Amino acid sequence: MNSYLIRSAKIRVTVYTTTALVLLMGLTPPGQAFKFPGQKTSVPTSESPNMIDAVEKPASEKHRVQSKILIKAPLDVVWYSVHEERKHDPDIAYSKIIEQGVNEQKLEQKFCLLPVIGSAICLMHHTEVPNQRIDYKLLKSDHFKAMEGSWIFTPAENGKATVLELSTHLDMGVPVPKMIFNNLTQKKLDKRLAHIKEMAESMHSKVAASGSKTE
């Protein structure tokens, strides 16, 4: 009987804690970090970033959230749109190239509209196989502990369409319930792929109508 009461009490505490966190996240204005008691909310600038190295976890612990979409445009148009979308994504305050190599680059990006922490500055490493995949990995950040993932491009419908898949593993370094965090991440990925689909299909329609090719 006592063990049953203890388990019931623990369940109630967990539910109340999770519910309170969701409500607090919902009441936090967009782009502004929710502040835990005693937590500093200042975000360093790119000129003097207080960034730390990303934490490398074993592959078995790197659970990735994934999203996939069919885009009615060929590979080259979708590839171009993914790179262009980076400049217009409302969740990215800025994205600038720090180092450029052959099919690889280092980027400094500031992500905004994030749950709980508000925004984060990240130094990312991207490697590319043109028209096939883009792999990204966090090197340093002022908030995130880990972030990595892939963009996968697969031709469909005899080359007239493209299946675009985006996956990510992310550790923000704050105690957010896994189910809530994964749901929020899934919505972010779905929204971003939908935006790219709109861009690529619109661009493809214009190119087809003019009879020109995307450079």
C-alpha positions as CSV (number, residue, x, y, z in Angstrom):
1,M,0.0,0.0,0.0
2,N,2.8,2.4,1.0
3,S,4.8,1.7,-2.2
4,Y,1.6,2.3,-4.3
5,L,1.1,5.7,-2.6
6,I,4.8,6.6,-3.2
7,R,4.5,5.7,-6.9
8,S,1.3,7.7,-7.3
9,A,3.0,10.8,-5.6
10,K,6.0,10.5,-8.0
11,I,3.7,10.4,-11.0
12,R,1.7,13.4,-9.9
13,V,5.0,15.4,-9.3
14,T,6.2,14.5,-12.7
15,V,3.0,15.5,-14.4
16,Y,2.8,18.8,-12.5
17,T,6.4,19.6,-13.3
18,T,6.0,18.9,-17.0
19,T,2.8,20.8,-17.2
20,A,4.3,23.8,-15.5
21,L,7.3,23.8,-17.9
22,V,5.0,23.7,-20.9
23,L,3.0,26.6,-19.6
24,L,6.1,28.7,-18.8
25,M,7.5,27.9,-22.3
26,G,4.2,29.0,-23.8
27,L,4.1,32.2,-21.9
28,T,7.7,33.2,-22.8
29,P,7.6,35.8,-25.7
30,P,9.0,34.6,-29.0
31,G,12.8,35.0,-29.3
32,Q,13.1,35.5,-25.5
33,A,14.7,32.9,-23.3
34,F,12.8,31.5,-20.3
35,K,14.9,32.2,-17.3
36,F,15.4,29.5,-14.7
37,P,16.0,30.8,-11.1
38,G,19.6,32.0,-10.9
39,Q,20.2,31.5,-14.7
40,K,22.0,34.2,-16.7
41,T,20.2,35.1,-19.9
42,S,22.9,37.3,-21.6
43,V,23.9,36.1,-25.0
44,P,27.4,36.8,-26.2
45,T,28.0,38.6,-29.5
46,S,29.8,37.1,-32.4
47,E,32.7,39.6,-31.7
48,S,33.4,38.0,-28.3
49,P,31.6,34.7,-28.1
50,N,31.7,32.8,-24.8
51,M,31.5,29.5,-26.6
52,I,32.5,26.0,-25.5
53,D,33.4,22.9,-27.4
54,A,30.6,20.5,-28.4
55,V,30.2,17.3,-26.5
56,E,30.8,14.1,-28.5
57,K,28.4,11.3,-27.4
58,P,28.5,7.6,-28.4
59,A,26.5,6.9,-31.6
60,S,24.1,4.8,-29.6
61,E,23.0,7.9,-27.6
62,K,22.5,10.1,-30.7
63,H,18.8,9.8,-31.3
64,R,17.8,11.8,-34.4
65,V,14.5,13.4,-35.1
66,Q,13.7,13.1,-38.8
67,S,11.4,14.7,-41.4
68,K,10.9,13.9,-45.1
69,I,9.0,15.6,-47.9
70,L,8.4,15.1,-51.6
71,I,9.2,18.2,-53.7
72,K,8.0,18.5,-57.3
73,A,11.3,19.8,-58.6
74,P,14.6,18.2,-59.8
75,L,17.6,17.7,-57.6
76,D,19.6,20.8,-58.7
77,V,16.6,23.1,-58.0
78,V,16.1,21.6,-54.5
79,W,19.8,21.7,-53.8
80,Y,19.9,25.4,-54.7
81,S,16.8,26.1,-52.6
82,V,18.2,24.5,-49.5
83,H,21.2,26.9,-49.6
84,E,19.0,29.9,-50.4
85,E,16.5,29.1,-47.6
86,R,19.3,29.5,-45.1
87,K,19.3,33.2,-45.8
88,H,15.6,33.5,-45.2
89,D,14.8,31.1,-42.4
90,P,13.1,33.0,-39.6
91,D,14.7,30.7,-37.1
92,I,18.2,31.9,-38.2
93,A,19.1,35.5,-37.2
94,Y,22.2,35.3,-39.4
95,S,24.5,32.8,-41.1
96,K,28.0,33.8,-42.2
97,I,30.9,31.8,-43.7
98,I,34.0,31.7,-41.5
99,E,36.0,29.3,-43.7
100,Q,35.3,28.0,-47.2
101,G,36.9,24.8,-48.6
102,V,36.0,22.4,-51.4
103,N,32.6,21.1,-50.5
104,E,33.0,22.0,-46.9
105,Q,32.7,25.2,-44.8
106,K,32.6,26.5,-41.3
107,L,29.6,28.7,-40.5
108,E,28.7,30.9,-37.6
109,Q,25.0,30.9,-37.1
110,K,22.7,32.5,-34.6
111,F,19.5,30.4,-34.0
112,C,16.5,32.3,-32.5
113,L,12.9,31.5,-31.5
114,L,14.2,28.5,-29.5
115,P,12.2,27.0,-26.7
116,V,13.5,27.6,-23.2
117,I,16.9,29.3,-24.1
118,G,15.6,31.8,-26.7
119,S,18.7,32.0,-28.9
120,A,22.1,30.4,-29.4
121,I,25.3,31.2,-31.4
122,C,26.9,28.2,-33.0
123,L,30.0,27.4,-35.0
124,M,29.1,24.7,-37.4
125,H,31.0,22.5,-39.8
126,H,29.3,21.5,-43.1
127,T,30.4,18.9,-45.6
128,E,28.7,18.4,-48.9
129,V,28.3,15.8,-51.7
130,P,26.7,18.0,-54.4
131,N,23.0,17.1,-55.1
132,Q,23.3,14.1,-52.7
133,R,23.7,15.1,-49.1
134,I,24.9,17.8,-46.6
135,D,26.2,16.7,-43.2
136,Y,26.5,19.3,-40.4
137,K,28.0,19.1,-37.0
138,L,28.4,21.6,-34.1
139,L,32.0,22.6,-33.2
140,K,31.3,25.2,-30.5
141,S,28.3,27.0,-29.0
142,D,27.3,29.4,-26.2
143,H,24.3,27.2,-25.3
144,F,24.1,23.9,-27.2
145,K,26.1,20.9,-26.0
146,A,25.6,18.9,-29.2
147,M,24.0,19.3,-32.6
148,E,24.5,17.2,-35.8
149,G,22.4,15.9,-38.7
150,S,22.0,15.5,-42.4
151,W,20.2,16.7,-45.5
152,I,19.6,13.8,-47.8
153,F,18.5,14.4,-51.5
154,T,17.0,11.5,-53.4
155,P,15.7,11.7,-57.0
156,A,12.1,10.6,-57.6
157,E,9.6,10.3,-60.4
158,N,12.3,9.8,-63.1
159,G,14.2,12.9,-61.9
160,K,11.2,15.2,-62.1
161,A,10.9,15.3,-58.3
162,T,13.1,15.0,-55.2
163,V,12.6,13.4,-51.8
164,L,14.3,15.7,-49.2
165,E,15.0,14.3,-45.8
166,L,16.3,16.3,-42.8
167,S,17.5,14.7,-39.6
168,T,19.0,16.2,-36.4
169,H,20.3,15.3,-33.0
170,L,20.3,18.2,-30.6
171,D,21.2,18.7,-27.0
172,M,20.4,22.2,-25.7
173,G,21.9,21.5,-22.3
174,V,18.7,22.3,-20.3
175,P,16.3,19.8,-18.6
176,V,13.4,19.7,-21.1
177,P,11.3,16.5,-21.1
178,K,12.4,14.4,-24.1
179,M,8.9,13.9,-25.5
180,I,8.1,17.6,-25.4
181,F,11.5,18.5,-26.9
182,N,11.2,15.9,-29.7
183,N,7.8,17.2,-30.6
184,L,9.0,20.8,-30.8
185,T,12.0,19.7,-32.9
186,Q,9.8,17.7,-35.2
187,K,7.6,20.7,-35.9
188,K,10.6,22.8,-36.6
189,L,11.9,20.3,-39.2
190,D,8.5,19.9,-40.8
191,K,8.1,23.7,-41.1
192,R,11.5,24.1,-42.6
193,L,11.0,21.4,-45.2
194,A,7.6,22.9,-46.1
195,H,9.3,26.2,-46.7
196,I,11.9,24.7,-48.9
197,K,9.3,22.8,-50.9
198,E,7.4,26.1,-51.5
199,M,10.6,27.8,-52.6
200,A,11.8,25.0,-54.9
201,E,8.5,24.3,-56.6
202,S,7.9,28.0,-57.2
203,M,11.4,28.4,-58.6
204,H,11.0,25.3,-60.8
205,S,7.7,26.6,-62.2
206,K,9.3,29.9,-63.1
207,V,12.3,28.2,-64.7
208,A,10.0,25.8,-66.7
209,A,7.9,28.8,-67.9
210,S,10.9,30.8,-69.0
211,G,12.7,27.8,-70.5
212,S,15.9,28.7,-68.7
213,K,18.1,26.7,-66.3
214,T,19.1,27.4,-62.7
215,E,22.8,28.2,-62.4
